[in-house]
Amino acid sequence: MSSAAQKAGATPSGAEVPPPQLTKRVTTAVSLGTVIEWYDFFLYGTAAALVFPHLFFPAQNGTVGALLSFATFATGFAARPLGGIIFGHLGDRVGRKTVLVTTLILMGVATVGIGLLPTYDQVGVAAPVLLVALRIVQGLGTGGEWGGAALMTKENGSSRPGFFGSFLSASVFAGLILGSVVYTALASVLTEEQLFGWGWRVPFLVSVLLVVVGLWIRRDLPETAEFERVKRSEVRERAPIIAALRRPRNVIAIFLMRLGQNTTFYIVSVFVLTYATTALDLPRPTILAATLIGSLVAGLLCPLYGHLGDRFGFGRVMLVALVVQAAFAFPFFLLVDTRNFAAILVAVVVAIAGGAAAADAIQPAYFTGMFGTQSRFSGVSIGREGGTVIGGGLAPLIAAGLLAWQGGSSWAVSGWMLLTSLLGIVGVLLVRPVGAEPVDTPGAAR
């Protein structure tokens, strides 16, 4: 889009930008609902690192129990591409708002169900089986949530898509913060016996109240302006997934960028919880506090990163973010291994709020600009959720396996973080402009 068009506030199709209050209203409603949904999803990650090995895999030794717990964590990510396909199709055919309401309900039911599960000591092997089943339901819901939320912020004609889209990413960090705060509070006021006995259930059961709030917030959201135009013109794709895959290069590019950004994020926010408490014998509140502070700084910086994307190009911001991640892969564990809280805090803040947050903040605007309106939901969801399977779901499991393989040394884990960040850089270089909505690459003119 030319700078003149941006100043005039025109969308790529030439329609007028909706009133600023509509953009703000949609962004606020979508972001608040996203906080709730990602609270549910991240809550599982914290529990998988801290309590699930004891509750659902007690017959295993510490390392095997952690690996099995992270494997159940990964199942939710494995289900996300399927959720992306299902809800991407519905979103491109039926509408963005319908998907957002459906995924919120699906996530809430699964999360409350986890809080009601019997443990291994109560029903044996049925407990981890039920845990996996509910985790898969969570993954299906999350696979459709992000794409719908991103398009709600993208498709109402804002001339600052990076800035407004970044609040969606900030909400993801807010969900992580909320989950961490709950477990930090519980760990500080409950004994270990109380935490493993009943306390772990409380954060999951609270979700029912949050979902009610989220549905109330989203109930009156309008459908996006761009999708309404598609409906009126009756040019919706019969098979939007196939239409998106006609441009496989951008799907692959999104996959690689998401792999690069997400691997570092989930190793830092999930795997390190187990690494610090088992390999380094650090108290749980210490590493939870570092994660909490890192996520808070990341959430606050997201709007700045979104603004930089609008100003200098999304491809350039993504490239710099992934370079920072690659450069910090080895220094990160060198700082964590000191067992010094100040050093650990610096490591976590730089890793989460630096490269990972910058790469995440621009994704709502960057990724959605790679496809036309008729197949956008499907194209973004396939690429992003596919990359999330390896970069998110398998990252803690791979890291735990590498740690065991190296006899407790973190060097191989750092090497995995470096490699995936470099693959993300390859993804940036693969991106190509689409139609009237050019996508910035490092060498492209604005």
N, C-alpha and C positions, 0 to 999 in steps of 0.2 A: 504494500500500500504506500502510496506517495505521502510525503510529509504534508502536502496540501490537503489531501483527503483526510489525513489524520486530524489536521487542524479544523477541518470542516465537520469532523465527527461522523464521517460517512462510514458505513460498513462496506465490505467488499462488493456487495450487490447494489450499493448506492442508496440504501434506505437510511433514513435519519436515525441518529442515535436516540434511544429512549431517554426520557428525563433522567438526570443524574440520580434522583432519589430512587428510581427503579433499580438502577445498577447497584446502589448501596444496599437497598432492601434485599435484593436477591442474594448478593454476596454475604450479607449478615445471616440470612436464614439458612443458606446452604452451609456456611462455615460452622454455625452452631450445631447443626445436625451432624456434620462431619466429625466434630469433636466427640460426640456421643458414640458414633459408630466406630471410630478408631480407638476410643477408650476400651470398648469391648474387645477389639482385635489385639491391641497391645497388652491388655490385661492378661491374656493367655500367655504371651511371651514371658512376662515377668513371673507368672506362676510356674511355667514350664522350667524356668531356670532355678527357682527357689523352693517350690513345695511339691510339684507333681512327681519328681523322682521318688519321694518318700511315700506319697499317698497312692500312686497308681503302679509303681514298679518296685515295691519294697523287697522283693525276692532277689533283686540284682545287686551287684556291688556298685559302689559309687559311680565309677566311670560308665559302666553299662547302663545303669539307671538314668544317668544324664543323657546318654546317647539315645535311649528309647524315648525319653521325654522330649528331646529336640526332634525326634522323628515324628512324633504326634504333632508337634508345632509345625513341622514341614507339610503335613497333610492339608492344613488349611490353605497354604500357598499353592499346593498342587491343584486344589479345587478352584483357585482364582481364575485361571484361564478359561475354564468351563463356565464359570460365572460371567466372565467377560463376554464369552460367545453368546450365551443365553440372553443376558441383559443388554448386551450391545445390539443384538438383533431387535429386541423389544424396544430399546431406546430409539433406534433408527426407524422403526416401523410405527410404534405407538406413541412414543414421546418420552422426553427426558424426565419430566416430573413423576410420571407413573412409576418409573424404575426407582427413583429416589425414595419414594414412600415404601415400595415393596422391599427393597434391600434393607431399609432401616428396621422394618418389622422382622424380617428373616434373621438379621443379626441379633436383635433383642431376644427372640425366642431361643436361639442357640446359646447365648451367653447365660441367660437365666437357667437354662437346662443344665449347663455345666455346674452351676452353683448348687444344683439339687442332686448331683450324681452321688451314688454310693462309692466308697473307696475300695481298693483291692482287698483290704482286710475284711470288708463286709460282704462282697459278692464275688471275689476272685477275679478271674480273667475277664469277666463281663464288664468290669469297671473301665479298663483301658479301651476296650472295644467301643463302649458307649462314648467315651471321651473323644476317640477318633471320629466317630460319626457326627458328633456335634461340632467338632472342629471343621469338618468338611462343610457343614452347613454355614458356619461362619465364613469360610473361604468363598463359597458361592455368593454370599451377600456382599462381601468386600470387593469381589471381582467386578461387580456392577456399580458399586457406590461411587468410586473415584471418577470413572468416566462420566457418569451422570452429573455429578457435582461440578466437574471441570467444565462441562458444556453449558451448564446453567450460568456460569460466570463468563464464559467465552461468547455465547451466542446472543447477547442482548445489545451488541453494538458498541461496547466501550472502546474508546480510543486509547485506553491504558490497560490492555489485557494482561500484561505481565504483573502490574501492580495489584489489580483486583484479584487475579488468579492466585497470587501469592498468599492471600488470606486463607485459601483452601489448604495450602501446604502448612501454613502456621497452625491451622486447626488440627492437622495430623499430629504435629508436635504437642499441641495442647492435650490431645487424647493420650499421648504417651505420658505427659506430665501428670494428668489426672490419675492414670493407672499407677504410676510410681508413687504419687503422694499417698494414695490409699494404702499401698503395701508398706510404705515407709512409716505411716502412722500406726498401722497394725503391728508392725515389728517393734515399734517403740513402746507400745502400751500393753501388748500381750506377751505372755510367756511362750516359749517354743511349743509347749504342749497345747496351749490354747490356740495358737496359730495353726498348727497341724490338725487340731481336733475340729474346730468350727470356724475359726477366724478367717481362713482362706476363702470361705464361701461368701462372706459379706460383700466383697467388691463385685462379684458376679451377680448376686441377687439385687443389688442396688440398681443394676442396669434396667430393670423393669420401669423404675421411676424416670430414668433418663430417656428411655424410648418414648414414653408418653409425652414428655416435654418436647422431644424432637419431632414427633408427629404433629403436635400442636403448632410448632414453629413453621413446619413445611406445608401445612394444610392449605393455605391460600396462595401458594406460589404460582405465578403464571407460567405457562409454557414459554420456551425461549422464542424470541422474535424470528430467528433464522429458521427454526423448525416449523413455526406457524406458516412461514412463506412457502416452505417445501410442501406442507399439507395442502395449502390453497392451490398450488400449481400442479398437484397430483403427479409429482415426479419422484416419489419415493422408490428406492430400490427394492425389488422383490427379495434379493439375497444380498444385503449390504456387506456381509462378510466377504463374499466372493468379489464384490466391487472393490473393497479395500485391498484385497490381496492382489488385485491387478497392479498395484503399486507396491510390490514386496520390499523394495529397497527401503522405503520409509518405515515399514513394519519392522524390518531387521534393525534399522538404525535405532528405533525406539527400544527394541529388545536389548541391544548392546548398551545403550546409555543407562537404561534402568538396571541392568546387571551391574554395571560399574558403580553407580551411585548406591544401590541398595545393599550390595555386599558389605561395604564399609559400615554403612549405617547399622545393619543388624548384627554384625560382629561386635560393634561398640555398644549397642543398646541392649542386646540379649545375651550373646555368648560371654561377654566379659563379666556379666553378673555371676555366672558359674565359675569362670576362670579365677576371678578375684577371691571368691569365697572358698574355693576348694584348693586350687594350686597355690594361691598366695596367702591363704588363711586370714583374709581380711573380714571384718564384720560386715554383715549385710547392709546395715544403715550407711556405711561409708561409701560403697559403690553405688547404692541407690541414690544417695545425695548427689554424687558427681553426675549421674545420669540425669537427675532432675534439673540440676543447674544448667547442664549442657543443652538440654531440650528447651529450657526457658530462654536461653540466649538465642538458640536457633529460631524459635518462634518469633521472637522480637525482631530478628534480622531479616526474616522472610520478605516483608514488604520492601525493604531496601534492595534486596536481590531482585525482586520483581521489577522495581523501578529501573535498576541497572539494565535489566533485560529489555525493557521498553526503550531505553536511551541508547544502548550500544549494540543490541542484537542478542537474541537468546542463544544462538550458537556460540558466540564469544564467551558469554557468561558460563555456559555449560562446559566449554573447553577449559577455561581457567579453573573451574571448580574441580574437574576431574584431575587436572594436573596437580592441584593442591593435595587431593586425596592420595595420589600416587607418591608424591614426595614425602607424605607424612606416615606412610604405612609402617615403616620400620621404627621411626622415632616414637610412634604411638605406644608400642609395647615396651620400648626401652623406658619410657616414663612410667607406665603402669607397673612394671616389674620392680620399681624402686620401693613400692609399698608405702610411699609417702603421699599423704592425701593431697597436698598442694600440687605435686607432680601429676597425680592421677587426674585431678580436676582440670589442669591445663590440657592434658592429653584428650580427655573426653570432650571438653568444650571445643577445642580446635577441630577434632574429628567430626563431631555432630554439627556444630554451629558454623564451621568453616565450609569445607568442600561439600559435605552431604546436604546441608541445608540450602546452599546456593544452587546446587544441581536440582534439588527437589522443588524449590520455590518457583522456578520458571516453567516447570513441566505442564501445568494446566494451559498456559498460553502457547508454549513451544510445540508440544505434542499435538494439540488439537488443530494447529494450523497446518498440519501435514496432509490433511484429507479434506475432501469436499463434505458439505453438510449432510448429504444423503447417506454416507457411509462412515462418517467421522467417529461415531460412538464405537462401532465395531472395530475400525482400524486401530484406534488408540488403545482400546481394551485388549485386543489380541497381543499387540507388541509389548505394552506396558506390563500386563499381568503375566505374560510369558517370561519376560525378564525377571519378574519378581519371584517366580518359582525357584530359580537358582540363586539369584542375588538376595532374596529374602528368606524363603522357607528353608533352603538347603544350607545357607551360609553358616548358621550356628552348628549344624550337624557336621558339615565339612570341616569347620574350624576345630570342633571337638575331636574329630578323627585325625586331623593333622597334628593336633597337640599330643594325642596318644601315640601316634606314629613316631614323633620326635622325642618321646620320653619326657614330655612336659615342657619342651622348649617352644617358644612362640614364634620362632623364625619362619617356619613354614606357613603359619597363619598370616604373618605380615606379607609373605611372598604372594599368597592368594589375594590379599587386598590390593597389592600392586598390580598383579596381572589383570584382575577384573577392571580396575580403573583404566588401564591402558586399552582394554577392549571397549570401554565406554568412549574413549577418545576416538577410536575407529568409527564408532557409531555416529559421532558428531560429523565426521568427514564424509559419511555416506549420505547424509540428508540432502534431499533435492527439493526445490520449490514446487508448489502445486498451484496450477491455474493462476487466479488473480490474487491468491493469498501467499506471497512469497515467504519462505522460511529462511531465516538468516543462517548462513554458514560462516565459518571464520573468515573466508575470503570474499564474502558477498558484500556489495555496497548496500547501504541503507537507503 
